[in-house]
Amino acid sequence: MSPRNLDDQVLDNDVVLIVEDDELTARAVSRLVQSLGLVPQVAPRARDALDQLASTERLRALVVDLRLPDGNGFWVAEAARRRTAALPIVILTGAMSTDAVNQSFRLGAQYLCKPLAPQDIASLRLFLLGAPPQPVVERVAQWANDKQLTPRQTEILTFTLAGLERDAIAERLGTTVQAIDEHIARLLATLRARDLQEVVRMLRHITQTTPRS
């Protein structure tokens, strides 16, 4: 499966718009999107992306480079956010900036530095499936690791924190609701918690606490 061009008619809701002029990065993100069963659609310029946002009825997510040949990636991200309040947005950049990070968080977007490291790819995968932005994912992962939870149990907690139900989690992870229930039972036993909501309350406290510098 190859990325769709901007001229193609898009009538489904499984498209991820990738606004990136660097061909290698666009290909890497496209492969990740395809691995999730979604359709990558690449726009190399901000103007192309804005035109596509205006013409596409439904969009699953937006991945946009901060520096584009004809403008700023935040222009695209802000236009997308005005159009769809809950759209997952990922900002890519070659250099870390406090202002850019803060602006990304105000937009409810994930902020990743290029080149993408393995943990960034893993976080991007979860985010495109509906998990919270990377800082939240990282704190949940650290907490889960300290509690000796398995990677799959950590994924389930991340999605639960994002508000997904068991059947939606099973669909995103490519497994059954029964398997999700078995993982939940084991993690509750490990944490000695009464139910998943008790764990979620703990996680919300952790993820809302400002990290120490």
N, C-alpha and C positions, 0 to 999 in steps of 0.2 A: 504494500500500500504506500503510495507516495503522497506528500502533502498536497492539499488542494490549492489551486491558484485562486487569486482574488476574483477572477472572472467567472468562476464556477458558481452555479446556483446552490445555495445551502438552505435546505428546508428542515433539517433535523436539529436536535439540541445537543449534539455530542461533539461540537466543534470547539477547539481551543485555538484562539487567535494568538499567534506568535509574532510580535513586532520586533524584528531583529535584523540588522543589516550585515552582521557577521555570519557568513555561511556555515562555519563549523559549529557555532553555538546554536544556530537555527536547526541544524541537522540533529544535534545531540538532544535538544528539547523535543524535536519532532519524534525521535525514536522513543523517548520516554512517554510522550502522549500516546503514541501508537500502542505501546506495551500495556496501556491501561484500557485499550479498546476504544479510545477516543480518536478523533480526526484532527490532525494538525493542519492549520491554515496559516501560511507565512506571509507577512507584509513587511517589506524592507524599509518602508518610510512611514513617518507619522501621518502624512496626508493619506496614504493608502489605507492605513489602519482606521483613521477617522471616517473615511468613506465607507469602509466595511462595517464599522459600528453602526453607522446610520442606516445601512441597507439590510443588515442581518436581523431577522426577527428574534432568534434565540441563539444564545452563546453560552457554552459551559464554563469557560474561564479565559482570562487574558494574561499572557506573559509578555512583558514589554521591556525593551532595553531603555535605559535612562537617556543615553546619548544616541540620537538618530541623525542621519544626514541632513534632514530638513526640520529638525526641532527637538523638543524635549519630550521624553517618554511620559512625564507627568501630565502633559497635555492630553495624551491618549488615555491615561489612567483616570484622570478626573472626568473626562467625557464618558468613559465607561461607567464610572461610579454614579454619575448623575442619571445615567440611563437605567442601571440595574443596581439597587442598593446592596444586594447579597452576592454579586458576582465575585468569585475568587480572582484576585489580581496579584501577580508576581512582578516585582520590579527587579530587573537585572542591571548590574553596573560593574565597571572595571575597577572602581575605587570607592572605598568606604567613606561616607560623609555623614556627620551627625545630623545636619539639616535634612539630608535626603532620607535618613532613617526615620527621623521624626515625621517628615511629610508622608512617608510610606505608611507609618502606623496610623496617622490621622485618616488616611484613606482606607484603613483596614487591609492593607496590602502586605504581602511577604516581601522581604528585601534580601536579595542574594548577591554575593560578589562573584564575578567571573575571574578565573575559570572555576567552574562548579566542582567542588570536592565531593567525594562519595556521600558524606553526610548531608550535603546540600541537595543532592539528587534524591536521597531518601526522604528528606523533608518536603521537597517539591512534589514528590509522588503522593505523599499523604495529603498535602494541601490541595492538590488537584482533585483528590477523592473526597474532599470535604472537611479536612482537619483544620485546626486553627493555624495561624502564622507560626513561623519557625521559632521565635523566642518562647512561645507557649509550649510548642512541641519539645524543645530542648529541655525545658524545666520538668515537663512530665517524664521525659526519658531519663533524666538524671534521678528523679525521685523514684521511678520504677526500678531503675538499676540498683539504687540503694536498698530497695525492698526485695531485691532478688526476683523480680518478675521476669517472665519470658518476653522476647520481642513481640510475639503475637498478643500476649496480654497487654503489653504497652500500647500496641496499635488500637486495641479495643477500648482501652481507657481514653486514648486521645480522641477517638471518634465519639465516644459517649460524652466527653466533655464538650464536644462541638454540638451536641444535641441530637445525634443520630440514634435511631431505635435499633434493636437487635437485627431485624430483618434487613434494614438498610446497611448496617455494618457487614452482615454476611454477604450481601450482594457486592459491596465494594472490595471485600477481601477474597471474593471468589470461593466462599465456603458455605456451609449450611448453618441455619439458626441453631440446630442441635449442637454443632461444634462450637459455636460462639457461647452457648449456655455452659458447655463443659469447661471452656477456658475461664468463664466468669466464676464458676463454682470453685475452681482451683485457686484463682487469684483472691477470692474472698476468704478462702481457708488460709492462704499465706498471710494475708493482711489482718486476719481475725476480725473482719468487718461483717455487720449484719446483712447489708445489701449493697448494691452498686451505688445507690444514691449517697450512702454514707461516704464512700470512697470519692465520689464526685465532689462532695462538699469539701473534703480535705484538699483535693486538687485545685478547686477554685480559689481557696485561700492561698495555696502555694503560687499559682500562676498570676495572682493579682498583687503579690508582694513584690515591691521593687527590689531587684537584685543588688547585692552589695558590690561596689566597685573595687 
